[in-house]
Amino acid sequence: MEKQKLQELKILSAKIRKDILEMLEKRGYGHMGGSLSIVELMSVLYGKQLRYDAKNPKWEDRDMIVLSKGHAGPAWYSALAENGFFEREWLFTLNDGGTNLPSHPDRLKTPGVDMTTGSLGQGTSAAAGIATGFRMKGSGQYVYLIVGDGELNEGQCWEAFQYIAHYRLNQCIVIIDENKKQLDGTTEEIMNPFSIADKMKAFGFHTQTVKGNDEEAIDAAIENAKLVKNQAACIVLDSVKGAGVPYFEQLDGNHSVKFNHDEILEANHKAIQDLQKFIEGGAR
C-alpha cells in the first residue's frame, strides 16, 4: 500500500474513533468496546475496499456489509457519516426517539445500511443469503460479514458457516472480531472458543489471522481473500476490546460504558484531544 493511502486510512480511523467517543458521551452510555475494536476494519472497508456510492446508497452494483454484531453500530455510523452518506450531526442523535441512528442498525432508517441486525447470529444467515443472490445473478459484488467472537456462542453462526463453506461462497468474506471479551466477561470464561481460526479452517474456510488495529494488514488480508477461488474465505481479527484508548482497553466492563463519573469523562476527553491532534497533524 502506498504511504499516502495508508496515512489517509489512519486519519480516517482516528476520525471514526473520535466520533465514537463523542457520540457515546453525548448519549451518556453505549457499546464502547466492540465499536472501538472494529475501527480500523471500517476504515479499510470505506477508505479502500468497498464499492459504494454515498450519494446513491441503493446503487445496484454496490458491495454490502452485514454487521451481525449489531451493537457495534456506532463504528458503522461514523464510517458512513465520514464518507458522505449523511450529515455528521446525525451521529449525536444516536438512540434518540425518532432518530435515523438506532442503537442497532436498521436498513429502513439509515442510508448505507443494507441489513438490519442486533439479534446475535442472524446476520450470518442474512449474509449467506445475500452472497447466494450475488452468485445467482453473476455479479462481482462482495458482502462483508462482521461477526463478534462472543456472538459465536450462537449455533446459528455455525450453521451459516457450514452453508457458506459447503457452497464455497467466496463473495461472502467472513470477518470475525476476536476481541476476547463479551457482555459478562471474557469469551474464554463464558464459553471457551478455543482456536477460532482452527475451527474455521476445519469448516473449510481459507482462513487468515491479522492484527485488528493494523490497516495495512487488514487491507492485505482482504486482497488475499478476494484471490481465493472455489473456497470460502475468513479473516480473524486479533483485536482488543476498547482498542485505541488505553483507559477503555483496561476497563473490565467495557462492553457497554456509562459516562457517569469524572474518571471516565477525563479519560474520554483526553482521548478525543489526542485523536484530534493526530487528525490535524496528519492532514497537513
N, C-alpha and C positions, 0 to 999 in steps of 0.2 A: 504494500500500500504506500502511496506517495505520502511524504511527510505533511504536506499541506492538507490532504484529505484526512489524515489521522488527527491532525490538530483541530480540524473542523468538527470531527466526531467527539473529541474530548471536550470541546466547548459546548457542543450540544448535550453531552452527558451532564456537564455542570449545570446547564440551564434546566434540564429535566429534574435533576436532584434538588436544585434550589426551588423550583416550582412546587415539588412535593412537600418540602419543609414549610414553605409559606402557606400553601393551601390547607395543610392539615392543622397548622397553628391557628389559621383563621377559623377553621371548623371547630377547633378545640379538642379534637380527637381524630383517630383514624388509623388505617392499616399502614403503618410506617415500614416495618421490617421487610415485608415481602414486596413492597413497592420499590424500596431502595435497592434490593438485590437484583432487579432486572433493568436498572437504569441503562447500563452500557449496552445490553441487548437491544433495548428500544432505540437507543441512539444509532446503532449499526443498522437496524432494520429501516428506520425512517431516513437516516442520513446517507444510506448507500445501497442497501439490498432490495428494498421493497419497491415494486412497481405501483404507483398510485398517482392520482390527480386530485390534489386538495380542493380544487375548485369544482371538481366533478366526482364526489366521493363514491358514486354508484357506477363509475366507469366500468364497462363490461369486462375489460381485459385486465383489471387490477388484480394484484395479489391480495390475499386476505390474512388477517390474524385472528386466531381464536385464543383469547386469554382465558383458558379454562380456570386458572387460579384468579377468579374474577375480583377477589378482594384487593388485588394489586392495581385496580382501575386507576388510581391517581397517577401512576407512572405512564399509563397509556394516554390518559387525558392530557398530560403535559406534552408528550411527544406529538400528539395531534395538534395541540394549540401552537407549539413551537414551529410546526411545519405547515401552518396556514389553514387548517380545517375549520377553525372557528377562532373568535377573539380570545386572547389570553385572559381577559377579565372574567370569562366564564369559569375559570378554574376556582375562583373564590365564591362560587355558588355551590360548591361540592356538597351534595346531600341535603341541600335546602329544599323546602317544599316547592314543587313545580320546576325544579332545576332540570337542565338537559344533561347534567352530570351526576347521576345517582351513585350511591356507594359502590355498586357493582354494575358493569357495563350493560347497556340496553340498546339494542340495534334500532329501536324505534325512537330513541331520544337523541343520540349523539352522532353527528356526522363523522364518518370514518369507522364506526363500529359495525361490523357485519354479523356478529353473533352475540346474542345475549348470554351471559354466563354468571355464575355465582354459586349455583348448586354444584358442589365439587364433583368432578368426574364426568359430568355431562358434556363438557366441551370436547372431550376426547372423541366421543361418538360423533358429535357435530362436525368436527374437523375431518374425520374419516369419510363422512358423507360428502362434504364439500370436495375433498380430493377425488372421490369416486366420480362426482359430477364433472370435474375438470378433465378427467381421463375420458369419460364418455363423450364429451364434446371435442376432444382432441386439442385442447388448449395447452399452452405452455405455462399456465399460471401455477403459482405455489400458494399453499396455505401453511402458515407457521403456527403450530400448536404449542402453546406455552403452558406447561404443567408444573405444579409445585411438588416437591418431594413428599410433603405431608399429605398432599392430595392422593398420592399413590396408595394410601390406605383404602381407597375406594376400589372395589373389584371391577367396576365399570371401566376403569382405566386399562386394566389388563385385557379385558375382552376387546376393547377398541384396538389396543396394540396388536393383539393376535390377528385381528382383521386386517389392519394396516400392513403387517408383516406378510401375512398369507398372500394378499393381493399385490404385494410389492408396490405400494402406493408411495413412490418416491417424490410425488408432488406434494406430499404432506411431510414437512420437516418437523419432527418432534423435538422440542427443546424442553428439557427438564431442569428446573431451577432447584438445584440441590443446595439449599441454604441451611439445611441440617436442623432447623427448628420449625415448630408449628405452634398452634394456639396454646397448648397446655404444657409445652416443654420441648425437649429435643426429639427428633424423629427416632433416634436410637432408643430412647427411654419408652416412648409411647408404642411404637411398632417398628422394630428394627428392620430397615430396608436392606441391610447387608450391602452388597455392591450393586448399585442401580445399573451401572454400566455393564456388569457381567449379566444381569438379568435381561437387559435389552439385547445384548448380543445373543443370549440363549433363545430369545424370541425371534431372532432372525434379522435384527437391525444392524446395519453398518453404523457403529457407534464411536463417537469421539467425545473426549472429555477435555474441557478448556477452562481456564480461569474466568470466573463470571464478571470480573471487573476489567478485562483486557479487551478493548475494542478491536485491536488488530487480530488477536487470536480468535475472537468470535467471528469476525468477518472471514478469516481464512477457513474456519470450520464450516461456515455456510457455503462458501465457494466449493469446498470439498464435497459437501453433501449434495450439491447440485450436479456433481460429476458422477454420482452413484447411479448405476444402471441396474435394472432388474433386481432391486433390493430396497427395502425401506431404510430410512436414514434417521438417526437420532443424535442429538448433541446434548451432553450433560454439562451443565454449568456448575463448576465447583465454586460456589458463591458463599457469601456471608450475609446473614440477615441483618438489615440495617446498614448495608455497605456504604462506605464513603464518609460516614460520620462516626468517629470513634466512640462517642458517647452512646449512640444508639446501637452500635455493634456490640458493645459490652453490656447493654441493658438486658437483664433477664427477660422481662416481659415486653419484648419489642415487637411482638406480632401486631398488636394494636396499642397505641400510645395515647395517653391523655396528657394534655398540656395544663396540668393542674398544680404545678409548684415551680418555684423560682429556678431550681437547678436545671430542670428540663428546658425552660424558656431561655435561660442563659446559654445553654449548650446549643440550642436551636439557632439563636441569634448569631452566635459566633460562627457556626457552620454556614449560615446564609451569607455573612460578611466575607468569609474566606472564599466561598464559591463565586461571589460577585467580583472579588479581586481577580480571581483566576480568569473569569469571563472577560473582564475588561483588559487584562494583560494579554490574553491570548488573541483578542480581537484586534490588537494594534498592529 
